[in-house]
C-alpha cells in the first residue's frame, strides 16, 4: 500500500503580498504527476487545506479540481482539518464524498472511524486502518472528549486513546496510520505557522504516536522526521522567508503486512527560489556574487550606516522580485537601537518630537533645512489653531 503524506496546502494564501494561486495550481500538477508516477493508492492531507475559514471562490474551485483529478485516477484522499480551516465547512457532505473516495475526518465523532483498506490480496486478514485527528482546540473539545483539564496534550491523548481502542478490535496483525494536525515536541518551526498556544504549551509529546505504523503530521511547514514512523511533510510551497532553505515536497510511505516499509522524500521544486541577501546597497547593485538572486523572491537586508534614499526602487532594478526590505546598519550609532518611545521620551517640545520621529524612521538626524521646514510648519499650525 503506497501512501503520499502531504499537509498544509494553505490554498488561497499570499506570499508577502504576492498571490500564490498560480503556484498552487502548479503544485496541483506536481501532486497528480507524483501519484501517477509512483502508483499512489492514498493521498493523505494532514490539515490546513485552506489558509482561512472562508476561502474565496477561485480557491474552492482549485481544491475541487484537485480532488476530481485525484479520484479520477482511482486514488483515495483522506483529509483532516487544521487550525486554519473551518472544520464544519470543510467537512460538509463528507458522507456523500466517501462514495467518490474522499474521506473527511473533521469531527470528534469520527476519531475512531477509520478508512479501512485490506493489506492482503484476498481482502481477508490484517487491514490498514487510517485514522484522522483534526486540529483540536482544547477549550472547545474537552467536554466531548471527557477531559477535565483542557490542554493540547490531554485532548490529543484522549483522541489517541479512542483510536487505540478501535484498533484493538481489528484483525490480528492490522496496522494503523494516524493523521494529526498538531505541534509535536521536537519539531522545528518556521515564521509562517500560526501558534497553537502561547509559550509553547501547545506541544504534545511525540510518544503519543508510539505503536502506530505511521503518524502523518501537519502544522509545521518544514519537512522533517521526528522518528522513523513520525514525520511532518511540511507545506508544498514556502510561505515565509524563514523557509528559504526548505526542500518542499512530501513523504512516500509504504505499508505492508509486516508494517511500515520504505519511506522516502518526494520533492516538488518551486518555480522561483527564495534568496536572503545582505549587504550595503552599492555592493548589492554590482557585486556578481548576488547574480543567482536576480530571479528569486528576495528578502534584502541593508547594512549601510544610514538609510539610502529610494532603496527599494534601486534594488528592484537588479532584483525585480524583492518583497521584503530590512535595514540593519553594521555600525549602530548612539541611540539607533532604541525603540521609538525611548528615542522621543526626552523630547522637550513638538519640534523635538518631530525630529525624533524622522531620526527613528530614517536612522539619521534631521538636517538644518529640514528642521527649519518643520519649525515653520508647526508655527503655521499653531497660528491656524489660534485663529479659530
Secondary structure as UniProt FT lines:
FT   STRAND          2..6
FT   STRAND          14..15
FT   TURN            16..17
FT   STRAND          18..19
FT   HELIX           21..38
FT   STRAND          42..46
FT   HELIX           57..72
FT   TURN            73..74
FT   STRAND          76..80
FT   TURN            83..84
FT   HELIX           87..90
FT   TURN            91..93
FT   HELIX           94..97
FT   HELIX           98..100
FT   STRAND          102..105
FT   HELIX           108..110
FT   TURN            111..112
FT   STRAND          115..118
FT   TURN            121..122
FT   STRAND          127..133
FT   HELIX           138..145
FT   HELIX           152..167
FT   TURN            168..169
FT   TURN            172..173
FT   STRAND          175..181
FT   STRAND          183..184
FT   TURN            185..186
FT   TURN            191..192
FT   HELIX           198..200
FT   TURN            201..202
FT   STRAND          203..204
FT   HELIX           206..209
FT   TURN            210..211
FT   STRAND          214..218
FT   STRAND          224..227
FT   TURN            228..229
FT   STRAND          230..232
FT   HELIX           241..243
FT   TURN            244..245
FT   STRAND          249..256
FT   TURN            257..258
FT   STRAND          259..267
FT   STRAND          274..279
FT   HELIX           281..286
FT   HELIX           288..293
FT   TURN            294..295
FT   STRAND          297..302
FT   TURN            309..310
FT   HELIX           311..318
FT   TURN            320..321
FT   STRAND          322..327
FT   TURN            334..337
FT   HELIX           340..344
FT   TURN            345..346
FT   HELIX           350..362
FT   HELIX           368..387
//
